[in-house]
Amino acid sequence: MPSMLRIHSLFGLLILTAVLLPVQAAEFRTTRLTTTPVIDRVFARDAAWRGHDALSSFTQVQPIDGNPASQQTRIHIGFDDDTLYIAAICLDDEPDNIIVTSNQRDASVTESDSLRFIIDTFQSGQNGLVFGTNPGDMQYDAQVSGFDFDLNWDTTWEVATTVHDVGWSAEFAKPFTSLRFKPGNEQRWGINVERRIRRNNEVAYWSPIPIQYSLSRVELAGTVSGIDVPRQRNFQVIPYITSRQSRGGELTDTDSDTEVGLDLKYALTSALTLDVTWNTDFAQVEVDSLQVNLNRFNLFFLEKRPFFLENAGQFGVRVPGLMQLFHTRRIGIGPGGSQLPIDGGLRVSGKTGRNTNLGLLFMRTSEVADLAEGTDFGVLRVKQEFRNRSSMGVLLVDKTDVEDDNQTFAVDGQLGIGDNLTLSGFVAQTDSIDIPSDDSAFFLSSN
C-alpha cells in the first residue's frame, strides 16, 4: 500500500508539474522587404517573399493537446517604410473540405477554418491587437486589454485570401499608422498565431499555449524581432456637412437646415493618440441589434461609435455582465433613451512610457428644451502595469450640469500569482446628491 501511494503521489506530481511549468515561447527574426508585396491573392508568385524566412512548427491544443499540428502552416512577416506585411500559406491535404461559414466582418472564427494573430507591440503581456481572416476574405479585428476583449474596435488594413489545390493562403497589409508602439527603431514585438481547421475541430498555435487558455493570453505570445518601425506621423481630419430642405404643405417658404462638423485624430507620440470631435455626427455608425427587455433592468448596448473605441478597454472598471462604472453609451442619451446632440469633446488615450496606460476624456452635450440640461462629462484613467499580469489603476469620473454634480472614484488592481492564478478586483465610491447612502461597491475574483 505505501508503494502504491508513492506511485499515485508521483503521478499527481508529474501532472501538476506539466500544468504549472511555463511553456517555452517561440522566437523569430524578421527582415525588411526589398520589394513591396502586392495584395492580390497570388502569394506564390510574389517576388517580395522569395528567400524570406517563415515561422512554422505549430502545436495543437485540441483535439490532442501538445501534438504537432496535423497540417503545415508557414507565416512570412516583413515590412517596408509604411506597412507591416504578413503572408500565410495554410497547407491542407483535403482542400475540398475547407469550411467557410461567413465573410461578414468580425464574424465568429470558431465555426470556420481561420487564421488569427495577436500583436503586443509593447511586450506588456497584458494588451494586444487581434487580426484574423478565413478563406472567405473575412476581416476580423479586436483589442485585448487585460481580460477585456473588444470586438467592436475596427482599424484600417487589407487582406486577400484564396483557396488552391494545396490548401489556402492569405496576405495581410497593416499600415504602421493603424498600430501603436513604443519609440525606437528596431523593435521586438509579442506575436502569436492561431490556426483553426474546422472539420476536425483542430486549434493550433505557433507559440504553444496550455489548453486552458486562448489567443488572448498575451503573455504567452512568442517574440518577433528585427521590426524597424517608422516615426509615427498620423494626422487625420474627417469633415462632414449635411443639409435638409423642406417645402410645401403648411410651409409658406422653404425651410433649410445645415450642419457642419468634423472629427480629428492626431498621434501625439507613437503610443499616445488625441481624438477631437466638434458638432459630432454619428449617423454612419452601425445600428444596434434588436433586444427585447423582459425584466426591470436596463438593457446594455455595446459602444460602436468610432470616436470612443480606440483603447476603450483602458477606461473600463467593470464586472462583465453585471456592472460597469463608466460606459460611454451614456453620453448623448437623455431621459427615456432620447437622443441628445453632442457639442464636441476630446480624448487622449494610449501609453506614456512602456507600462503606463493613460486615458483622458471630456465631452459636452447640448441643452434640449424641456428634456435635458447641457452636461459636461470628464474622465481620468491611469493604470500602471507590472510583471506577471499585475497592474494597479485609478478611475475618476465627473458628470456636471446646472442642477447636478456627480462623481465616481475607483481603485482597481490585478495580481498574477505564478502562471495560472490571477486575482482581480476594485473598490469604488460615488458622490451624488440624490444618493446619500449605498453608494460604494467592491469586487474580488480569481481566474
N, C-alpha and C positions, 0 to 999 in steps of 0.2 A: 504493500500500500504506500509507504513512503516513497518508493521508487516511482510509482505511478503519479504521485503528487508532484514529484520533481519534474516529470515529463510534461505534465499539464502546465506547471508553472513556467517551464522553459518555452513551451509552445505559445503561451499567452504573452511572454516577454518578447518573443520574436514578432508576433503580430503587432504589439504595441510599438515596438521599435520601428517596424515598417511604416506605421501610420505617422509617427511623430518625427522621424528623421527628415530633414529638409531635402527637397528634391533639387538636384543639380540643374541650375538654369542653363539654357543653351546660349551660345555666343556666335556672332557672325560679324564680319567686317565688310562693309560696302565701299564702293569707289564711285567717283564722279563719272558720268557718262560722257563720252566724246561726241556722240550723236544723239539728237533728241528723238525719243521713241514716237511713233505715230500710233495713236489710239484708234485702231481701225479693224480690230478683230483678227488681224493676220499676224499674230505674235511670232509664229515660227519663221517668217521671212523678214523680220525686223532686224536690220543690221546693228541697231543700237545695243542689242543684248548678246551679240556673238562674242564668245570668250569671256563673258561676265559670269562670275561665280554665283551659285544659287544655294540657298539653305534648303535642307530636306530633313530626313530622319524624323518623321512624326511618330508619336506614341499614342496608343489608344487609351481612353478611359472607359469606353464601352464599345462593343459588348464584352471585351476581355481586357480588363484593366492591366496596363503595363506591357501589353504585347505591341510589337511594331504595327503600324497601320497596314491594312490589307492592300491598299493601293498607294502608289508612289505619288508624292507631291513635291514640286520644285518651285521655289519662290525666289524671283530675282528682285533685288531692291537697288535702286540707283537714283541719281538726282542730277539736276543742272542748276543754273543760277536762280531759277524761279520756282521749280516744281520738284516734288518727290514722286518718283515713279515706282510702281510695283507691277511686275508681270508674273502671273502664276499659271502653271500647267498642272492640271489635276488628271493624272492618268487613270484610266478605268478599263478593266477587262470587258465590261459589259456596257458600252456607251449607249446602247438602245434602252437600257433600263435606268438611265439617269432621270431623276424625278424633279420636276419643277411645278410648284403649285400656285405661284403668284409672282408677278413682277411689279406689284404696287410698292411704292416707296415705304420702307420701314415695316414691311410685312414680316410675319414670323419666319425665322430661318429653320425652325425645328422640324418642319414638315417637308423640307426640300433639301436636295443636295446644295451645299452652300460653302462659302469661304468667308471668314471674318478675321479682322486684325484689330488688336488693341495697341495704341501707341501712347506711351508715357514719356513725353518729351523732357520732363524734369527729373525722371527717375525717382519720383517721390514714393512709389509703391502704393499710392492711395488714389491717384486721379489718372484718368486716361480718356482718349478718344477712340471710339469704335467705328470701323468702316467695314462694310461687307457687301457681298453680292451673291447671286446664284446664276445658273446657266441661262436665265431669262433676262439678264441685264438689270436686275433689281438694284436700287441704291438703298443701302442700309447704313445709317449713321446715328451715333448716340454719344452722350457724355457720361462718364463714370466719375462720381465724387464720393469716396468712401463707400457706403452701402447704397447710395442713390444711383439709379440707372435711368437717365433721362433720354427717352427715345424721341421726344418732340424736338430736340435740337437738330437743326439742319445746317449744313455749310455747303460751299461750292466745290465740287470736284467732278471728275469724269470716270466712267467705267464702260468697258465694252467687253462682251463675252461671246464665245462661240462654242458649239458642240461639234466634235470631229470624230474620226474613226478610232482615236486612241484615248478619248476622254473629253474633257472640256478645258478651256483656258480663259483667263481674264486679264485685262490690262487696266491699271488704275493710274490716274494723274491727279495728285493732290497739290495745289498751289501752296507754297510756304505761307502765303498770306491767310490761308484758312487754318493754320496751326499757330499755336502759341508755344514759345520755347525760351530757354534761358539765353542770356547774351553769350557771345563767344563764337569762335569759328568752328573747328572740328568738334563734334559732339558725340556723346553716347546716349542712346535712347533705349528705354524699355519697350520691347515689342514682342507680342506673341501672335500666333496664327492658329486658328481653329478651322478644321475641315470636317464637314458632315457628309456622310454617304447614307442617304435616307433608306435605301432598300434593305439594308441590313442593320439599321439603327447605329451606325458607327460614328463615333466622335473621337477625333484625334487632334493632338496639339504638337506644335513644334517644340516649345519649351514645356516639358512634362508638368502636368497638374494633377494632384491627388483627386480621386474620383468624387470626393465630397464638395469640390469647388468647381468654379466655372471660369470662363474667359475674363470676367470682371475682377478676379483675384489678381490685382495689378502687380503685387509684389512678387508673383511667381513668373512674371514675364521674362523672356530672355533679353539679351543685350545686343544691339546693333550699333557698331561704332563706325567712325570714318565719315559721318554726315557733316558736310561743310555747309552750314546754313548762311543765307544772305542776311544783311542788315535789314530789319523789318521796317518797311515803309508802306504802311497800309492806310489809305485815306479814301473813304467812300462817301458820296453825297447822293441821296435819293430824294429829289424833289417831287412834288405832286401838285396838280391843280384839278379841281372838279368844278363843274358849272351845271346849273339847273335853271331851266326856264319854264314858266307855266303861263298859259293864256287861255282865254275862253271861259265859259261857264259864268260864274258870278264875278270874275275879274274884269275890270274895266280897262286894264292895261297889262302889259307883260310883267310878270313877277320873276325877277332874276336873283340867283343866289350863287356866289362864287367862293370857293375855299382854296387856300394855298397853304402848303406846309412842307416840311422836309424832315428826313432822318439823316444823321451824320454818324460815321464811325471812323475813329482815328486811333492808331496804335501809338500810345504814349511811349511804350517800350515794346520789345519783342514778346513780353509776357503780360502787359497791362493795357487794357483797351478802354477807351472813352466812347460812350454812345450818347448822342444828343438827339432829342426829338422836339419838334415845335408844331403846334396845331395838329396833333397826331391823328392819323387816319389808319385804321386797321381793317379797311373794307376788303383787302385781299387775303385776309387770314382764313385758313380752313375753318369751316363751321364745326361746331361741337357735335358729337354723336348724341342721338336722342336718348334720354334717360327718363324713366318713369319712377316717380318718388312715391313709395307706398308706406312711408313712415314719417315721423315728425322731425327727422333730422335733415339738415341742408344737404343738397347734392354737392359733390365735389367734381369740379371740372378742371381738367389739366390746362396749364398755360400753353398757348400756341402762338402768342404774338411774338414775332422775331425780336423785338426790342428787348424783351425780358429773358430770352432763352440762353444766351451765351453765359456760361458759368453759373447757371441758375442754381445748381446744387450747392454752390458756396454759400448761398443765403439761407439754406434750409436748416432748421432745427425742428424736428418732427418725429412723430411715431407713425410709420406708414399705415394708412387705413384708419387711423384713429384721430390724430390731431396734427396741426401744422401751425407754428407760432406766427409765421408770416407767409402769406400767399398772394402773389402779385395779381391774381384774378380779381381780388377785392378792389383794385384800383380801376376806377371807371364804371363801377356798378353802384347804383343807388338803391333806395328802398324798393322792395318788391322785384328786384332784378332789373330795374330800369337802367338804360344806358346813360352815362354822364360823359360829356366831352372832356378830353384831356388837353389842357392848355400847352403842356410841354413838360420836359424834365431832362435829367441827365443821369448817367450811370457809369461808374468806374468799376471794373472787375478784372481779376486776374491775380498775378503773383508779384510780390515785391521780394527780391532775393529768391532763394531757391525753395524755401519751405514756408513762407508766409502768404496765406491767401487773404486778399483784401476785397471787400465789396462796399461800395457807396451808392446810394440811390436817393434821388429827390424827384418827386412828381407833384404836379398840381392839377386838380380837376376843376372845371368851371362851375360857377353857381348856376343853378337852374331854378327859376322862379317856382315857388310853391312845392318844390321837390327836394332840393339839397343845397346846402351852402358850398361855396368854394372850399376845397380841402387840400391841405398840404400833407404829403407823405414823405418821411425821411427814414432811411435805414443805414446803419453802420454795422458791418460784419467783419471781424478779424479772426482768423484761425491759424494757429501755428501747428505745423506738422512735425512729428518726431519719428524716430526709428520704430520699426516693427509695428506698423499700423496704428501708432498712437498719435493723438492730437489733443489740443485744447483751444477752445474758442469762446468768443463773446458775441452777443447779438443785441443791438439796441434799435427799437422801432418807435417812431413817433408819428402820430396822426392828429392833426390840429385843424379845426375850423372855427367859426365865430363862436359857437356855443360849447364845444367840447375840446378837451385836450387829453389824449390817451397815450400811454407809453407801455412798452413791453421790454423787459430786461431778461436776458438768459445767459447762462454759462453752461457750455456743453463740453464733453470730452469723450475720448475713446482710448482704451488701453489694450494693447496687444500683449498677451501672455503666451510666450512660446510661439509655436507655429500654428496652433489650432484653436486658441481661445481668444476671443475679443470681448471686452466689456465696454459698453457704451451707455451714455445717459446724459441727462441735463437737469438743471433746476431753473425755474422761470418765475417771474413775478410781473403782474400787470398793475398799472395805476390808472384808474378810471373813476370819474365822478359817479357814474351810475352803478358801479360795483364796489361797495365798501368792504366786502368780505369774500371768501372763497376765490381769491384772486392769485393763487400760487399753484404751481404744479411741479412735479418731479417724475423722473422716469429712469429706470435702470434695466438693462437687458444684457444677455450674453449670446454670442454666436460662435 
